[in-house]
Each structure stands twice: as structure tokens, then as C-alpha cells.
Amino acid sequence: MATQKFDVTVVGTGPGGYVAAIRCAQLGLSVAAVEDDRPGGVCLNWGCIPTKALLRNAEVVNLFHRASEFGISVSGFHADYAAAVQRSRRVADRMAKGVEFLFRKNKITLVRGRGTLKSPTVVEVAGAEGAPVLEASHVILATGSEPRSLPGVTIDEQRVISSNGAVRNEQAPRSLVIIGAGAVGVEFADVYASYGVQVTLLEALPRLLPIEDEEVSAQMTKALTRRGIAVKTGVKVSAVTPSGSGVTVQTDGGPVAADQVLMAVGRAAKIQGLGLEALGLAVERGFVTVSPMMETSVKGLYAIGDMARPPLLAHKAMAEGVVAAEAIAGQHPRPVDYTNVPSCTYARPQVASIGLTEAAAKGDGREITVGRFPFTASGKAVALGETDGFVKVVADKATGELLGVHIIGPEATEIIHEFAVGRTLEATLEELVHTIHAHPTLSEAALEATLGALGHAIHI
């Protein structure tokens, strides 16, 4: 069994792992990256990227259905779901190859197999050619997460599928129950409904997208309902059982039958089978405990991304990967600001938010001011035919501090970043409104909502 020595070994090459590996290499460290699937991890291969490709297909399908609004007649229109899935796989494959190229460019050694810690500095790789043992001064764990299910419900990827199965299956069911109405559940409801699937969306909490602002949740509920998606909130699921060729979901509001069930109740950190128990690594609520520099309770051993702490988001993992790499290299990086991580849902309409909701800001005892601007008053949105939604700005009334921003509407996931930069720079409302926005753009809605929080919106 050959032993290879490096400065850093990274276990897992999802967004956090591959970014950490590249940043370590940029800082002059020799790096090995261990991966038992394809570089890019779940996000790139089975999550973020393929689902966004499917959502783009769904957007095109819906535009075809609306063609008459734009003076276009379409006949013989057919939306091929299998072709959409195949396209999403090509997109994911292209991005995975891109990560492999970046590894070669940065002289990172990619070791294919499953890594297990034999000590804080030694990783044994099963399944790799020669079963190498990697020895490094520092190890970064970035093994990500996996879909969760409800107690007693087995995900078989046939009748009961996970998000992983949903991006693989080329045959869309006639009917589908989605359990969980967070970002994943809402996004897949959008995709499947666009291809004519009868979708029922179940959520145990009182509203869908429960981490978002209440007004955003209400707007999304209206948008999905208008498209024929059955949205049922405050519903508890007690059992999922086979029924004929389909599945029956037992709820406290009665049974719901469908061809398939998509389990979207969240994800659990992948920390089993890594050898963490033998090292006495501190774990809390299923996540590895880490310092602001991403170091675990074992010196020299770091953990980032979904396995470390919520939120379970790719961009948060990337930021943590940079912090861990720079800490290992002695750079004294600034810790991740978890109060300033954008949350995004890529359905139609898109949702993006950052900071506190209106309710949370009030709960903090703040005297706040709120500005809203609907996309119905945006010239660019009207021209695009995408007027669903609004921008909502929550700020401290006395100081103008930007406490939170909540957007639902066209390109919300792009617009949110000017507010993220504003919060990073500690900009006030007064400072933000002095930024001239091009006309006509969707981003003008951000300016108008900010003006609204100051009490002098122009276009509404």
C-alpha cells in the first residue's frame, strides 16, 4: 500500500472541496483531492447545476405556451421531458470536466475512491488504484450531504424518489406528490408542472418556503396555484405506502394518491464511515463542530460545507473552503459572515433573500422601515412579460442600516447581489439610492424599493 505525502488532503470535491483544493494550490501548497463520484460533488452532478438546466427547459416550455402573447403562433408543439433530462446531464458533464481541468491546471492530484481517516493526518482511499494512503499536514473534510426521508419511508428511487433520482429519471410521471415545500420542492414542482405532471406540494409548516419572508411565501403560493399546482400547507404526513401501480401518502388531511412521491424534506450531513468517531471529533446535531477558521475539535483537521453547519448552500461551502485554505496557509482570513449569505430558489417566479425577514427584524425589537416595489410597475418587467412579484427592503428606521431584502420575481437570484455587496460594505439606504441604475432594467426595482423605504419612491 503506497503512501503519498502532500501538504493538504481534501476529502470530497463538491463546491466547498474543489474550491478549497484550488485555493490551497494557489497558495503554494501541494494538494490531493479524494472523490468517490465525479468532481463537482452532488451540487454539480446531481443538484444545483442539472436542476437549473431542467428549470431553463421548463422556462422555455412555458414561453412556448405563452407564444400568442408575443404575437407568435406555434403548431405541433411537443415538449420532450427525456430530452430535457439528457440536456441537463450534458450540462453537468461539461461542468465536471471543467473541474477536472482546473485540478490539472493547478497541479492537484485527483485520487478516485472513498477516503477514510486513519488519523488526523492520514487518509486511506478504498477503491482507488493501488489503494493509496495519503499523508498530509492538514486534512479538509468536504463530504457534503445526502437526501433525508421521513421516519419509516424508504427512498427506492422508483416510487419514492429523492432529488438525486429526479434528475436521473427520463420518464415523467402523470402525477406526483412532493413532500416538503422548501427550495428543492418548489423548484421540482415548477419543472414537473411545466411538462404536464399533476403536482401536489405538501408542507408540514404553515407556509411554503418557510425560511423566506411571509409576503414572499404568499406570493409564491398564488403563483404556483395559478399554474394548477395543488399547494397544501400545515399538513403532516404519517405514511407513504404502495397503492396499485402508484403510491398513497397518508396525511392528517386525508390520503393523497399519485404515481410517484418526491421526498424533499431536507438533507443530512454525510459524516458516517469517515473514521470520525475514532478520532473523537466533536459533532452537534448531526454536523461537525468547527471554529470560525473551519478547524474541527481535532487540530489540523478542517470541515467545510454541508457537513459543517447550515445553511446547506453551495456558495456558503465555497466561502468556507477559501477560509479553510487560507487559514492552513497562515493567511488569517476573515471568517464567513453567516448573516450575509444569499438564499435562492430558482423556480418561476424566482426567489432571493438576504438578512432578516420583516418579522425577525421586528422580533429583534428594531424600529424598522419597509420599502416595496412591484414588478408590475417596472418597465423592463412589463416589456419581458414577467411582472409577477416584488422587491422588499427592510431597514433600521433611525440609521438606514439594511437589515434584509426579499425578492420574488424575474431574475431575483441575480438582483440580490447588489444588496449583498451593500450589506458587506455596510451601506445605508441613503448611500444605496445614490447609485444610478440603468433604465430600463429589472435592477431599477431594487432602487425603487430602497427609495420606498426612505419614503420617496418615484414610480409608484
MILONU-676984 format. One line per 5 residues: number of its first residue (from 1); their letters; for each residue x, y, z of C-alpha. Coordinates in steps of 0.001 Angstrom, whole numbers, plus 524288, in hexadecimal, padded with zeros to 5 digits. Layout:
NUM	a	X,Y,Z ~ ...
% end
This chain:
1	matqk	80000,80000,80000 ~ 806D8,80C32,7FB21 ~ 8078B,81862,80389 ~ 80768,82584,7FCC7 ~ 80A85,83220,803F5
6	fdvtv	80418,83F58,801D5 ~ 80279,84C05,8092F ~ 7F394,84AC3,808C8 ~ 7EA07,83FD4,805F8 ~ 7DC1B,843C8,80287
11	vgtgp	7D1C5,83935,8040D ~ 7C654,83C3C,7FB14 ~ 7C667,844E0,7EF0C ~ 7B941,84BAC,7EF76 ~ 7B8D5,85A90,7EEE8
16	ggyva	7BF82,85BD9,7FC20 ~ 7C9A8,85155,7F9CD ~ 7CE07,85504,7EC2B ~ 7CEB5,8637F,7EF9F ~ 7D69F,86057,7FBD2
21	airca	7DFDE,857CA,7F3DC ~ 7E1E7,86232,7E974 ~ 7E409,86D04,7F377 ~ 7EDF6,86493,7FABC ~ 7F52F,8623A,7EDF5
26	qlgls	7F4FB,870BD,7EAC2 ~ 7FB82,8732B,7F7E5 ~ 806C1,86A0E,7F476 ~ 80242,85DD4,7FB9D ~ 802BD,85021,7F5D1
31	vaave	7F503,84A8A,7F582 ~ 7EE45,83D5F,7F3E5 ~ 7DF96,83D16,7F1B4 ~ 7D7F3,830A3,7F483 ~ 7CB01,82E19,7ED8C
36	ddrpg	7C2B1,821C2,7EC7E ~ 7B996,82745,7E210 ~ 7BC9B,831F9,7D838 ~ 7C374,83EC2,7DB79 ~ 7B977,8492D,7DEBC
41	gvcln	7B228,840E9,7E899 ~ 7A36D,84028,7EA24 ~ 7A148,84E81,7E6CA ~ 7A7AB,84E17,7D990 ~ 7A3F6,84038,7D5A6
46	wgcip	796CA,83D9F,7DC28 ~ 7920A,84A61,7E204 ~ 7942B,858BE,7DF39 ~ 798B6,857F3,7D122 ~ 78FE6,84D81,7CB17
51	tkall	783E6,852EB,7D1FD ~ 786AC,86078,7CC8D ~ 787CE,85A7D,7BF0A ~ 77A98,853E3,7C106 ~ 774C2,860AD,7C5DB
56	rnaev	779C2,86788,7B9AB ~ 77308,85D3E,7B15B ~ 76699,85F55,7B93B ~ 767AE,86DF8,7B6E9 ~ 768BD,86BCE,7A82D
61	vnlfh	75D00,862A0,7A86E ~ 754EC,86CE0,7AF72 ~ 75912,87764,7A5DE ~ 75428,86EBE,79AD1 ~ 7471D,86D95,7A1BA
66	rasef	746C5,87C77,7A28B ~ 74B2F,87EAE,79485 ~ 73E4C,88524,79095 ~ 740EB,89028,79A62 ~ 74C93,893DC,791F9
71	gisvs	74563,892A3,78506 ~ 74B42,88566,781D5 ~ 74358,879BF,77D2F ~ 7489A,86C34,78045 ~ 74308,85F83,77B0E
76	gfhad	7474C,8518E,77D5D ~ 74E10,8553A,78A01 ~ 75361,849C4,791FC ~ 75B87,84A8C,79E55 ~ 76454,83E9B,79FD3
81	yaaav	76787,83C90,7AE30 ~ 771B4,83212,7AB62 ~ 778E2,83BBA,7A291 ~ 778B4,845BA,7ADA0 ~ 77EF4,83C06,7B700
86	qrsrr	7890A,8382E,7ACC9 ~ 78C79,84677,7AAC2 ~ 78DF3,8485A,7B96D ~ 7975F,83CCF,7B9E2 ~ 79F8B,842C1,7AEEE
91	vadrm	7A026,84F8C,7B666 ~ 7A475,8488F,7C2D0 ~ 7AE92,84077,7BB72 ~ 7B451,84CAD,7B55B ~ 7B5A3,85349,7C295
96	akgve	7BBAA,8471F,7C8DD ~ 7C5D7,846CA,7BE18 ~ 7C852,85522,7C0FD ~ 7CBAD,851E6,7CF22 ~ 7D4C8,84713,7CA97
101	flfrk	7DB84,850F0,7C1AE ~ 7DD1D,85A78,7CD01 ~ 7E355,84FA0,7D510 ~ 7ED20,84CD3,7CA42 ~ 7EFC6,85B4E,7C858
106	nkitl	7F2A0,85D0A,7D6D6 ~ 7FA6C,85055,7D7CD ~ 7F0DE,84A30,7E156 ~ 7F1A2,83B5B,7E248 ~ 7E405,83583,7E0A1
111	vrgrg	7E2BB,8285C,7E780 ~ 7D653,820F2,7E421 ~ 7D0BC,818D3,7EF24 ~ 7CAD0,819EA,7FCB0 ~ 7D338,8205E,806F6
116	tlksp	7D39B,81C22,8153A ~ 7DB5D,822CF,81FED ~ 7E518,819F0,826A7 ~ 7EA7D,82557,82E77 ~ 7E8F0,83428,82DC8
121	tvvev	7F37F,83466,82351 ~ 7F18F,82775,81C2C ~ 7E6D4,8242B,81259 ~ 7E57A,81679,80CCE ~ 7DEB6,815E1,7FF91
126	agaeg	7D6B6,809B4,7FCB6 ~ 7D32D,806D1,7EEA8 ~ 7DE71,80E98,7E90B ~ 7E8DA,807F3,7E0F1 ~ 7F35B,80328,7EA13
131	apvle	7EB03,806CB,7F601 ~ 7F3EC,81228,7F958 ~ 7F5CB,81802,806BB ~ 7F68C,826C3,806A3 ~ 7FE4C,82D6D,81147
136	ashvi	7FD1C,83C28,81302 ~ 7FFA9,84681,81D33 ~ 7F186,84AEF,81BE4 ~ 7E4FB,84446,8177E ~ 7D8AC,84B37,812F4
141	latgs	7CC13,8435D,813AB ~ 7C1E0,8475B,809A7 ~ 7B922,83B7A,807EC ~ 7AC76,8431C,806C3 ~ 79EDA,83DE8,8098F
146	eprsl	794B8,83439,804C4 ~ 785DA,83481,8038D ~ 77E25,831DF,80FF8 ~ 7714F,82A9B,810DF ~ 76636,829DC,81A95
151	pgvti	766D6,81F53,8252C ~ 7627B,81260,81FA9 ~ 762B0,816F8,81178 ~ 76D03,810BE,808BA ~ 771D9,817FC,7FCC3
156	deqrv	7728A,80D70,7F247 ~ 7742F,816EC,7E6B9 ~ 768C2,80FF1,7E02B ~ 75C14,813AC,7E6DC ~ 76241,81C17,7F163
161	issng	76D0E,82447,7EB75 ~ 776D7,82E38,7F07E ~ 77BC9,83A36,7E97A ~ 78721,831A8,7E4D3 ~ 77DA2,8284F,7DE5C
166	avrne	77574,83365,7D8EA ~ 780CB,838A3,7D0C3 ~ 783C1,82AF4,7CB89 ~ 7762A,8263E,7C7DA ~ 772F4,828B9,7B992
171	qaprs	764AD,824C9,7BAFE ~ 75BDC,82EDA,7C16C ~ 75096,82925,7C949 ~ 7428A,82CF3,7C67C ~ 740DA,8315B,7D491
176	lviig	74A55,83494,7DF6A ~ 74996,837CC,7EDDF ~ 754F2,83FF6,7F2C8 ~ 756F9,83F42,8017E ~ 75DDF,84B9D,805E8
181	agavg	75BCB,8592B,80044 ~ 7690F,85F36,80259 ~ 7718F,8636F,7F6EA ~ 7737A,8558C,7F1B0 ~ 76516,85211,7F24F
186	vefad	760AF,85EB7,7EBF0 ~ 76ACA,85DC5,7E110 ~ 766E1,84FE2,7DD6A ~ 75877,853A1,7DE23 ~ 75B8D,85DF5,7D3D9
191	vyasy	762D3,85464,7CB08 ~ 75901,84953,7CB7D ~ 74CF8,8520D,7CA44 ~ 752E9,85844,7BE26 ~ 752DF,84AD8,7B7BB
196	gvqvt	744A2,8483C,7BB08 ~ 74679,84054,7C76F ~ 73B9C,841B9,7D17C ~ 74351,84697,7DD4D ~ 73F2A,84708,7EB8F
201	lleal	7486B,84E44,7F4A4 ~ 74793,84ACA,80321 ~ 74DF0,8529E,80E1B ~ 74D0A,84FD2,81CAF ~ 74F8C,85E00,82068
206	prllp	74519,8687A,81ECF ~ 74A9B,86DAC,811E9 ~ 75356,869B5,806AF ~ 76138,86F05,80602 ~ 7607C,87013,814E0
211	iedee	76DB8,876C2,81693 ~ 769B3,881D8,80D8A ~ 76211,88E1B,810C5 ~ 75377,88B8A,81290 ~ 74FB3,8947A,80747
216	vsaqm	758C3,88CEC,7FE40 ~ 752B4,87FF9,8026D ~ 7450D,88539,7FFDC ~ 748E5,88A4A,7F269 ~ 74F23,87D4C,7EEA6
221	tkalt	74320,875CD,7F338 ~ 73A9A,87E1D,7EA48 ~ 743E8,87C63,7DED2 ~ 74495,86D8C,7E015 ~ 735F2,86C38,7E257
226	rrgia	73318,873F6,7D5F7 ~ 73B1F,869E2,7CE81 ~ 732C4,85EBB,7D393 ~ 73C06,859EE,7DE41 ~ 734A7,8559D,7EA78
231	vktgv	73B4E,85BE9,7F635 ~ 737D6,85661,8038D ~ 73E9B,85C2C,80F71 ~ 73D8E,8589C,81DD4 ~ 73C42,84A65,81999
236	kvsav	742A3,83F47,8212A ~ 7464A,832D1,819CD ~ 74492,82644,82199 ~ 747A9,81BED,8175F ~ 74B57,81989,80932
241	tpsgs	74686,80C81,80410 ~ 7460B,8059A,7F6CD ~ 738A8,8060A,7F0A2 ~ 7366F,7FEC2,7E3E1 ~ 74096,803E1,7DA5F
246	gvtvq	74251,8104D,7E246 ~ 743A9,81577,7F016 ~ 73A3C,81A83,7FA60 ~ 73EA5,824E7,803F0 ~ 73719,824A1,810AF
251	tdggp	7357E,83216,816C2 ~ 72DA1,837E2,821E7 ~ 7256F,83E39,8174E ~ 72282,83171,81064 ~ 72980,828BC,80678
256	vaadq	73002,82DE4,7FA24 ~ 732B3,82458,7EF11 ~ 73C95,825E6,7E40B ~ 7456F,81E47,7DAFE ~ 75189,822A0,7E27C
261	vlmav	755D6,829C5,7EEC4 ~ 76164,8330B,7EF00 ~ 7675E,83422,7FC81 ~ 76C37,84214,7FE84 ~ 76C8E,84327,80D5B
266	graak	77AAF,84763,80E2F ~ 7885B,841BF,80E42 ~ 7911C,83B6F,81872 ~ 79FC8,83D46,819BC ~ 7A7F8,831E2,814A8
271	iqglg	7B09A,82F2B,8205D ~ 7AF35,8206A,821D2 ~ 7B9F1,81718,81DB2 ~ 7C4A2,82168,81DB0 ~ 7CB4B,81CD8,82A19
276	lealg	7C74C,828E7,831B6 ~ 7C29A,8217F,83DB2 ~ 7CFEB,81B70,8403F ~ 7D614,828F2,84011 ~ 7CC7D,82E3D,84A18
281	laver	7C802,83900,840F7 ~ 7BDC3,841EB,846FA ~ 7B078,840E3,84041 ~ 7A434,84886,84396 ~ 7969B,845FE,83E09
286	gfvtv	79C4D,83DD8,83320 ~ 7A653,847F9,82EC4 ~ 7B4F1,8489F,83151 ~ 7B84F,85368,83AF0 ~ 7C1D4,85D54,83542
291	spmme	7C89D,869F8,83912 ~ 7C73E,876B8,83169 ~ 7D33C,87221,829BF ~ 7CC13,86546,826B1 ~ 7D51D,85D1B,82F4C
296	tsvkg	7CEBA,851C2,8365F ~ 7D10B,84DD0,84485 ~ 7DCCD,84603,83F7E ~ 7E854,84EE2,83C6A ~ 7EC14,84F33,82E12
301	lyaig	7DF34,8491A,829B2 ~ 7D565,85220,8230D ~ 7C73A,85061,81EB7 ~ 7BF8F,858CE,8152E ~ 7B2B4,85946,80DF1
306	dmarp	7A66C,8517B,810EB ~ 7AD3D,8489D,81AC3 ~ 7B182,85433,82300 ~ 7A54E,85C5A,825A1 ~ 7994C,86239,81F38
311	pllah	795D3,86875,81641 ~ 79801,85D3B,80CD0 ~ 79B73,86593,80114 ~ 7A612,86409,7F6CC ~ 7AA7F,87234,7F755
316	kamae	7ABBD,871A3,80613 ~ 7B424,86560,80491 ~ 7BCCC,86C5A,7FAAA ~ 7BEF4,877B1,803F4 ~ 7C25D,86E3F,80EEE
321	gvvaa	7CBD3,86726,805EE ~ 7D348,873C9,803A3 ~ 7D3B0,876B0,81243 ~ 7D8EB,86918,8156C ~ 7E33B,869B6,80AB1
326	eaiag	7E807,8771C,80EA2 ~ 7E830,87371,81D0D ~ 7F091,86781,819FC ~ 7F9CA,87029,8121D ~ 7FAE1,879D4,81D6B
331	qhprp	7F382,884C2,8168A ~ 7EA6F,88891,82205 ~ 7DE18,88962,819B2 ~ 7D18F,8904C,81D82 ~ 7C784,8863B,82255
336	vdytn	7BB24,883B5,81A96 ~ 7B033,88D2B,81E0C ~ 7A4B0,883F2,81F59 ~ 79B30,88F55,820A1 ~ 79E6B,89366,812B1
341	vpsct	79CBE,886F0,80AD6 ~ 792B1,88832,7FFCC ~ 787C2,87E35,7FF60 ~ 78288,87AFF,7F1C7 ~ 7775C,87337,7EBDF
346	yarpq	77802,87215,7DD19 ~ 769D1,86F10,7DA08 ~ 760D1,87842,7D2AD ~ 75FC3,8821D,7D867 ~ 76D7A,881D5,7DE06
351	vasig	76FB6,884CD,7EC6C ~ 77BC3,88AB4,7F2BE ~ 77E17,89056,80030 ~ 788A4,894CA,80967 ~ 78895,898F8,81792
356	lteaa	77CC2,899DF,8206E ~ 76E89,89830,81CD2 ~ 7653C,8A2F4,820EA ~ 76021,89A74,82C08 ~ 76DE0,89740,830D6
361	akgdg	771F7,8A58A,8307F ~ 7660F,8A94E,83893 ~ 768D1,89DE5,841A3 ~ 7763C,8A3B5,84439 ~ 76F62,8AFB9,84998
366	reitv	77392,8B852,83E49 ~ 76BBB,8C3D5,8399D ~ 76BBE,8C110,82B25 ~ 767E2,8C6F6,81E45 ~ 76387,8BEA4,812C6
371	grfpf	763D1,8C1F1,8045B ~ 75CFC,8B9F2,7F9E2 ~ 75CE7,8BAF2,7EB28 ~ 754A2,8B1F7,7E292 ~ 759A8,8AD23,7D58D
376	tasgk	74C8E,8B131,7CFB9 ~ 75214,8BF1A,7D06C ~ 75F11,8BB8A,7CA0E ~ 75FFD,8BF42,7BBB4 ~ 769E4,8B47D,7B909
381	avalg	76189,8AA23,7BFCD ~ 7557B,8AE60,7B82C ~ 75D43,8ADDC,7AB7A ~ 761E2,8A01C,7AEEB ~ 7543A,89BD0,7B2A8
386	etdgf	75962,897D0,7C01C ~ 75244,8A057,7CA01 ~ 74FE5,896AD,7D4FD ~ 755F7,89AC7,7E1E8 ~ 75CBF,8A5ED,7E8D2
391	vkvva	768F8,8AAC6,7EFB3 ~ 767CC,8AD17,7FE51 ~ 771FB,8B46A,80639 ~ 77257,8B400,81521 ~ 77ADA,8BE22,81BF9
396	dkatg	77D4E,8C466,82929 ~ 77509,8D0A9,8296F ~ 77E95,8D8D0,83149 ~ 78B75,8D522,82AE6 ~ 787AA,8D08E,81D48
401	ellgv	78EF0,8C3BD,81F8D ~ 78ACC,8B970,815A1 ~ 7855E,8AE52,81DEA ~ 77FA0,8A587,81382 ~ 77B2E,8A4C0,80563
406	hiigp	77100,89B98,7FF9B ~ 76EAE,89A49,7F10D ~ 76504,8920B,7E995 ~ 7646A,893FB,7DAFE ~ 76C65,8939D,7CE67
411	eatei	77B0D,891B0,7D076 ~ 779AF,89348,7DF2A ~ 7859A,88A90,7E111 ~ 78DD9,89442,7D952 ~ 7883E,8A0D9,7DF00
416	ihefa	78ADF,89CC6,7ED24 ~ 7998A,89EC0,7EBE8 ~ 7997D,8AD85,7EBD4 ~ 79359,8ACA8,7F94F ~ 79D47,8A26B,7FD89
421	vgrtl	7A842,8ABAA,7F9B1 ~ 7A129,8B6D9,8005C ~ 7A04A,8AF4E,80D25 ~ 7AE8B,8AB16,80C26 ~ 7B281,8B963,80AAC
426	eatle	7A8F1,8BD6D,8156F ~ 7A20A,8C6A0,80C17 ~ 79612,8CDF7,810DE ~ 7898F,8D070,8095B ~ 78E13,8DE54,8066C
431	elvht	79ACB,8D940,800A6 ~ 7941F,8CED3,7F879 ~ 78AB8,8D844,7F1DF ~ 7960B,8E088,7ECF1 ~ 799E0,8D540,7E3FC
436	ihahp	79452,8D831,7D681 ~ 78D82,8CC6C,7D09E ~ 78C7E,8CAB9,7C1EA ~ 77F09,8CC32,7BBE7 ~ 777D9,8C3DF,7B891
441	tlsea	77CBD,8B8A5,7C0FF ~ 7770A,8AF57,7CADD ~ 7810E,8B466,7D495 ~ 779E8,8C16A,7D4E7 ~ 77011,8BA6A,7DD88
446	aleat	77ADD,8B93C,7E7B0 ~ 77D09,8C7EE,7E731 ~ 76E81,8CAD1,7E7FF ~ 76C6E,8C1D3,7F3B4 ~ 777D0,8C874,7FA88
451	lgalg	771F0,8D5C6,7F77F ~ 76519,8D092,7FCBB ~ 76B7C,8CD35,809BB ~ 76FAD,8DB7B,80A61 ~ 761D5,8DFDF,8075B
456	haihi	763F9,8E59D,7F9DD ~ 7628D,8DB28,7EF61 ~ 76109,8E187,7E204 ~ 759E4,8D7B0,7D988 ~ 74F2C,8D319,7E295
% end
